[in-house]
Amino acid sequence: MNKKKLFIASLISLFFIGVSIYPLFLIIQEMVVDRYLNSRYKIEEVIDIRNTRHQNADQYSYELASPIQWKGNIIEVLTRDTGVVAPKSRFDNDTLHVMQVTIKVNGREQSFPTQAWLPQNITKDSDYLSWLNLLKIKDNKNNMEQIAIVQRIADNWKRGDTTSQKWRILYVGEDQQVNEERFSYLERGDHSLGLKLVLASSQSSSWIGYKSDIAYRRRCFCLLSLCLQD
């Protein structure tokens, strides 16, 4: 009888070990990718997207209301109200409008205009939070710098649906060349740096991972558990 119980306990232990191996692999994979990106690139915010300048007297940032000049490049963010009211949830206090956002670099429109859900009267850069941000990237390997214009695209996005998210990133180089990167939530595994910029600039509606979201789901579960214990 004792041997039978020992055998059953061993099977159960092996089962749980087997079940935990793949999630553990995914978590380690996320850590490895993030550590590599952190060592390879230095990322800084260009605009005061979180409206924290009043908390730090030494903080300097550009203003989206005026053309941004950086190393011979002139970057402009232009918005046009389509007159369409954006979908609203019961938790929203403010009414947002579907705005058409156009990016100009050195006087030329870059790619296609995108849509974002923004206040009708934009008064500060933080009004763009979760829809548009500008970051400065330095590649520690070759010391090259770029400005990344990170946008979350509203087209076909369903509120609360993480998997329908799409992004566009415009990389503006010191040589005045502009390169575009576009990818969706399902394609993010092939765009590690792009997703790092999305996360660093708060351009996702929820926590997501490079290959898998399991590490962030576990974090949410742990935070919820701590809250329930208080």
TORPA-228419 format. One record per residue: residue in one letter; x, y, z negated of N, C-alpha, C in turn. Coordinates in steps of 0.02 Angstrom, whole numbers, padded with zeros to 5 digits, always signed. Each point is the difference from the previous one (the first is absolute). Last residue first. Example, Ala and Ser with C-alpha at 12.3 -4.5 7.8 and 13.67 -1.06 7.14 Angstrom:
<pts>
S+00642-00112-00354+00042+00059-00003-00039+00055-00037;A+00015-00286+00004-00045+00059+00000+00045+00060+00000;
</pts>
This chain:
<pts>
D-00220+02126-00102+00001+00062-00041-00068+00014-00032;Q+00041-00183+00154+00026-00014-00067-00002+00061-00045;L-00062+00008+00230-00051-00036-00037+00023-00016-00071;C+00150+00103+00151-00054+00046-00015-00054-00034-00043;L+00178-00129+00083+00023+00045-00052-00055+00049-00022;S-00043-00144+00182+00004-00039-00062+00022+00044-00058;L+00000+00092+00216-00069-00010-00024+00000-00037-00066;L+00205+00026+00108-00023+00064-00025-00070-00006-00028;C+00089-00189+00105+00035+00013-00063-00023+00066-00031;F-00081-00057+00213-00028-00045-00049+00031+00012-00068;C+00084+00118+00184-00066+00025-00017-00031-00043-00055;R+00203-00072+00088+00010+00060-00040-00068+00029-00021;R+00001-00183+00144+00020-00021-00067+00010+00060-00045;R-00044+00041+00224-00060-00028-00032+00015-00022-00070;Y+00177+00072+00130-00041+00056-00021-00065-00022-00031;A+00149-00160+00091+00034+00033-00055-00042+00057-00027;I-00076-00117+00194-00008-00039-00062+00034+00034-00060;D-00029+00054+00248-00022+00045-00053+00000-00033-00069;S+00160-00037+00234-00057-00026-00037-00017+00050-00055;K+00166+00053+00157-00021-00062+00032-00064-00027-00032;Y+00082+00210-00071+00030-00003+00066-00024-00061+00039;G-00165+00104-00187+00069-00023+00003+00025-00003+00072;I-00193+00160-00148+00010-00056+00046+00074-00017+00002;W-00205+00161-00137+00067-00030-00001+00003-00058+00048;S-00174+00191+00062+00010-00045-00057+00072-00025+00001;S-00083+00154+00162-00057+00006-00046+00007-00045-00060;S+00204+00120+00144-00040-00061-00001-00056+00009-00051;Q+00188+00155+00043-00044-00003+00059-00038-00066+00006;S+00184+00113-00152-00069-00009-00024-00050+00000+00058;S+00248+00006+00006-00037+00062+00014-00073-00005-00019;A+00156-00182-00024+00034+00056-00032-00039+00065+00009;L-00078-00198+00108-00007-00005-00073+00031+00060-00035;V+00025-00013+00233-00071+00005-00016-00011-00001-00075;L+00216-00040+00079-00017+00070+00006-00074+00012-00015;K+00076-00221+00006+00033+00034-00056-00018+00074+00000;L-00068-00128+00183-00044-00010-00058+00030+00032-00063;G+00129+00007+00197-00062+00038+00009-00046-00006-00059;L+00194-00132+00006+00016+00069-00015-00063+00043+00007;S-00028-00227+00058+00018+00008-00071+00015+00073-00019;H-00119-00138+00192+00015+00071-00005+00018+00017-00073;D-00084-00213+00082+00052+00015+00049+00023+00073-00003;G-00177-00085-00140+00058-00043-00013+00058+00013+00047;R-00222+00104+00017+00049+00034-00043+00062-00041-00013;E-00217-00035+00129+00065+00001+00034+00056+00025-00044;L-00232-00008-00069+00017-00069+00018+00069-00004+00033;Y-00090+00213-00057+00012-00039-00061+00023-00070+00017;S+00053+00166+00193-00059-00010-00042+00019-00039-00063;F+00143+00177+00179-00014-00068-00023-00061-00001-00045;R+00190+00162+00163-00070-00012-00019-00008-00071-00022;E+00198+00206+00061-00012-00068-00025-00073-00005-00020;E+00180+00173+00155-00064-00015-00031-00002-00074-00021;N+00192+00215+00053-00020-00070+00011-00063-00015-00041;V+00160+00222+00099-00057-00022-00040-00018-00071+00020;Q+00224+00190+00011-00037-00055+00029-00055-00023-00048;Q+00174+00170-00040-00064+00024+00025-00039-00054+00039;D+00209-00020-00130+00012+00014+00070-00064+00022+00036;E+00001-00068-00228+00042+00060+00003+00014+00020+00072;G-00225-00142-00042+00072-00005-00013+00036+00067+00003;V-00257-00113-00055+00032+00057+00033+00074+00000-00019;Y-00222-00179+00004+00068+00011-00025+00032+00056+00040;L-00262-00091-00062+00041+00034+00049+00068+00016-00032;I-00218-00181-00046+00058+00037-00027+00039+00030+00059;R-00259-00117-00072+00045+00023+00052+00056+00040-00034;W-00204-00201-00071+00043+00057-00012+00039+00018+00063;K-00235-00146-00114+00050+00008+00053+00040+00063-00014;Q-00196-00188-00126+00043+00060+00002+00050-00002+00058;S-00169-00167-00084-00014+00037+00062+00043+00064+00007;T+00003-00155-00193+00025-00034+00060-00013+00038+00065;T-00079+00069-00224+00073+00007+00008+00024-00026+00068;D-00239+00102-00085+00026-00059+00034+00075+00009+00014;G-00146+00169-00099+00008-00056-00046+00029-00063+00030;R-00112+00166+00167+00018+00020-00069+00002-00061-00045;K+00053-00012+00260-00058-00008-00043+00020+00015-00071;W+00098+00066+00261+00013-00018-00069-00065-00003-00040;N+00037+00065+00239-00024-00068-00016+00017-00022-00071;D+00126+00212+00060-00038-00035+00051-00016-00071-00022;A+00139+00166-00119-00068-00014-00022-00040-00042+00049;I+00273+00019-00066-00047+00014+00054-00070-00022-00021;R+00240+00092-00122-00049-00055-00002-00055+00018+00049;Q+00267+00087-00004-00072+00012+00004-00039-00065-00008;V+00262+00134-00021-00038-00062-00014-00074+00017-00001;I+00250+00093+00088-00068+00026-00008-00046-00061-00005;A+00276+00045-00041-00053-00047+00018-00067+00033-00015;I+00272+00075+00052-00063+00018-00033-00052-00050+00025;Q+00279-00037-00020-00061+00009+00040-00055+00028-00044;E+00294-00055+00010-00061+00022-00033-00056+00008+00050;M+00254-00144-00036-00047+00037+00043-00062+00017-00039;N+00202-00133-00068-00009+00069-00023-00044+00042+00046;N+00056-00245+00001+00033+00043+00050-00006+00075-00016;K-00075-00171-00155+00048-00038+00040+00036+00044+00050;N-00182+00070-00145+00065-00002-00035+00054-00037+00040;D-00221+00142+00074+00025-00068+00007+00071-00001-00030;K-00217+00166-00050+00071-00003+00015+00021-00073+00002;I-00241+00159+00017+00033-00065-00008+00074+00008+00017;K-00237+00151-00074+00067+00003+00029+00034-00066-00016;L-00275+00068+00028+00055-00025-00040+00066+00011+00037;L-00286+00072-00008+00065+00007+00034+00055-00022-00048;N-00286-00049+00036+00056+00021-00042+00063+00004+00042;L-00293-00055-00002+00059+00025+00037+00053+00021-00050;W-00203-00114-00069-00012+00004+00072+00061+00022+00039;S-00021-00020-00245-00023-00065+00026-00014+00001+00075;L+00017+00239-00103+00020-00060-00036-00038-00062+00025;Y-00014+00243+00062+00016-00052+00049+00017-00067-00033;D-00044+00202-00122-00063-00019+00033+00011-00056+00051;S+00180+00110-00117-00027-00059-00033-00068-00020+00027;D+00114+00201+00070+00026-00060+00032-00028-00064-00031;K-00149+00224-00005+00065-00020-00026+00021-00066+00032;T-00204+00112+00059+00032+00055-00035+00070-00017-00026;I-00217-00069+00184+00063-00024-00028+00039+00058-00030;N-00263-00055+00064+00045+00056-00008+00063-00025-00036;Q-00154-00161+00050-00015+00045+00055+00045+00061-00001;P+00085-00237-00097-00046+00055-00018-00011+00046+00059;L+00062-00249+00068+00030+00054-00038-00052+00051-00021;W+00062-00246+00133-00056+00026-00040+00027+00051-00049;A+00095-00076+00255+00009-00007-00072-00061+00029-00035;Q+00112-00081+00265-00054+00024-00042+00016-00012-00074;T+00163+00050+00232-00029-00051-00044-00058+00031-00040;P+00139+00044+00254-00026+00027-00063-00031-00056-00042;F+00198-00065+00171-00071+00017+00000-00019+00033-00066;S+00255+00017+00092-00048-00055+00006-00071+00026-00002;Q+00145+00189-00051+00029-00066-00004-00054-00054-00001;E+00036+00270+00094-00043-00046-00036+00030-00070+00003;R+00149+00227+00014-00033-00051+00040-00042-00045-00044;G+00146+00185-00076-00049+00027+00047-00037-00051+00041;N+00161-00057-00173+00034+00043+00048-00047+00022+00056;V-00124-00161-00126+00072+00003-00016+00034+00038+00056;K-00266-00048-00107+00043+00028+00051+00072+00001-00025;I-00253-00128-00056+00068+00013-00020+00039+00028+00060;T-00274-00022-00087+00048+00000+00055+00069+00018-00027;V-00263-00089-00087+00067+00024-00019+00047-00008+00059;Q-00280+00017-00067+00048-00023+00050+00067+00032-00015;M-00214-00064-00171+00042+00051+00031+00046-00031+00051;V-00235-00043-00155+00045-00034+00047+00038+00053+00038;H-00093+00048-00251-00018+00001+00071+00051-00041+00040;L-00102+00008-00273+00055+00004+00047-00025-00001+00071;T-00091+00059-00266-00018-00020+00068+00060+00011+00046;D-00005-00054-00278+00008+00049+00054-00020-00029+00067;N-00010-00131-00198-00033+00063-00020+00002+00051+00057;D+00009-00286-00020+00027+00062+00029-00041+00060-00023;F-00048-00235-00047+00051+00027-00045+00028+00067+00025;R-00159-00139+00119-00034+00028-00059+00049+00032-00049;S+00065-00004+00261-00019-00051-00049-00032+00034-00059;K+00026+00067+00276+00009+00019-00071-00023-00056-00045;P+00085+00070+00276-00038-00044-00046+00018+00014-00072;A+00032+00204+00166+00030-00066-00011-00044-00042-00046;V-00079+00200+00173+00013-00013-00071+00025-00071-00008;V+00023+00172+00218-00030-00063-00024+00019-00010-00074;G+00081+00178+00146-00069+00012-00020-00035-00061-00027;T+00235+00038+00074-00045-00028+00051-00073+00014-00016;D+00240+00134-00059-00060-00031-00029-00046-00025+00055;R+00275+00032-00001-00062+00027+00029-00059-00039-00028;T+00290+00056-00043-00062-00037-00013-00060+00035+00034;L+00295-00024+00002-00060+00038+00018-00062-00043-00012;V+00281+00024-00055-00058-00043-00013-00062+00042+00011;E+00280+00011+00077-00064+00033-00015-00054-00053-00009;I+00291+00041+00016-00056-00048-00007-00062+00039-00021;I+00262+00032+00114-00057+00037-00026-00061-00047+00000;N+00292-00019+00002-00066-00024+00019-00055+00043-00032;G+00239+00026-00042-00014+00016+00070-00067-00024+00026;K+00067-00043-00229+00056-00017+00042-00015+00009+00075;W-00204+00051-00131+00049-00046-00029+00052-00019+00053;Q-00241+00156-00063+00062+00001+00039+00052-00043-00036;I-00284+00035+00012+00056-00024-00039+00062-00003+00044;P-00238+00157+00007+00044-00048+00035+00060-00018-00044;S-00217+00069-00132+00047+00033+00046+00041-00053+00036;A-00161-00068-00155-00036+00056+00031+00044+00037+00050;L+00077-00180-00142-00030-00022+00063-00036+00057+00036;E+00218+00018-00167-00072+00008-00001-00028-00020+00068;Y+00235-00078-00149-00029+00039+00054-00076+00006-00009;S+00168-00028-00213-00029-00039+00055-00025+00049+00053;Y+00141-00032-00259-00008+00039+00061-00032-00045+00053;Q+00046+00018-00288-00023-00038+00058-00010+00047+00060;D+00063+00058-00231+00055-00010+00047-00022-00035+00064;A-00143+00043-00191+00019+00065+00029+00054-00008+00053;N-00199-00162-00089+00072-00003+00008+00023+00063+00037;Q-00228-00039-00049+00028-00037-00055+00076-00002+00002;H-00139+00098+00171-00005+00041-00061+00029-00035-00061;R-00014-00111+00211+00053+00050+00000-00002+00043-00064;T-00141-00192+00086+00036-00001-00064+00053+00055-00005;N-00172-00106+00174-00014+00064-00033+00032+00004-00069;R+00015-00173+00179-00034-00015-00064-00013+00062-00042;I+00115+00006+00213-00063-00035+00013-00039-00014-00063;D+00196+00155+00093-00025-00010-00068-00068-00034+00003;I+00205-00030+00187-00053+00047-00021-00025-00019-00069;V+00178-00124+00090+00014+00065+00030-00051+00052-00021;E+00110-00242-00112-00060+00034+00025+00019+00070+00025;E+00169-00219-00001-00022+00058-00039-00062+00031+00032;I+00182-00233+00002-00063+00029+00024-00021+00057-00048;K+00217-00173+00086-00019+00049-00050-00060+00038+00026;Y+00107-00260+00061-00027+00066+00017-00012+00042-00063;R+00101-00223-00006+00017+00022+00068-00022+00073+00012;S-00048-00119-00204+00073+00008+00005+00020+00029+00068;N-00229-00049-00046+00023+00051-00048+00075+00012+00005;L-00097-00173+00129-00020+00066+00026+00023+00056-00047;Y+00037-00224-00070+00040+00016+00059-00016+00070+00026;R-00130-00084-00176+00068+00016-00023+00045+00018+00059;D-00219-00075+00046-00001+00067-00030+00069+00021-00023;V-00028-00219+00085-00011+00049+00053+00004+00071-00028;V+00011-00178-00155+00060+00002+00042-00006+00053+00054;M-00186-00043-00140+00054+00032-00037+00063+00008+00042;E-00184-00121+00088-00017+00071-00005+00057+00039-00035;Q+00017-00234+00008+00009+00029+00067-00014+00075-00001;I-00045-00125-00193+00073+00010+00008+00014+00032+00068;I-00222-00061-00041+00020+00055-00045+00074+00015+00007;L-00087-00184+00118-00025+00063+00029+00021+00059-00043;F+00052-00217-00078+00039+00016+00060-00021+00067+00029;L-00128-00088-00174+00064+00024-00026+00046+00020+00058;P-00207-00101+00054-00008+00068-00025+00064+00030-00027;Y+00012-00226+00069-00010+00045+00056-00013+00072-00024;I+00027-00174-00165+00061+00011+00039-00011+00052+00055;S-00169-00093-00157+00032+00065-00016+00060+00015+00043;V-00127-00208+00014-00045+00056+00017+00035+00067-00009;G+00114-00198-00064-00008+00003+00073-00042+00060+00021;I+00021-00046-00229+00064+00023+00026-00004+00009+00076;F-00185-00094-00109+00005+00072-00014+00067+00029+00025;F-00033-00233+00023-00050+00036+00040+00007+00075-00010;L+00130-00146-00130+00025+00005+00068-00047+00039+00045;S-00071-00045-00220+00057+00047+00000+00028+00009+00070;I-00167-00162-00031-00029+00068-00007+00056+00052+00002;L+00064-00225+00002-00033+00018+00063-00028+00071-00003;S+00091-00089-00197+00053+00013+00049-00029+00021+00067;A-00146-00070-00169+00029+00065-00017+00054+00020+00049;I-00094-00214+00020-00049+00050+00020+00027+00071-00014;F+00130-00182-00072-00002+00001+00073-00047+00055+00025;L+00011-00043-00231+00061+00032+00023+00002+00007+00075;K-00177-00119-00097-00007+00071-00014+00061+00039+00024;K+00008-00233+00017-00051+00026+00046-00008+00075-00009;K+00138-00118-00148+00032+00006+00066-00048+00030+00050;N-00082-00048-00213+00045+00057-00003+00035+00012+00067;M-00136-00190-00023-00041+00060+00000+00043+00063+00000;
</pts>
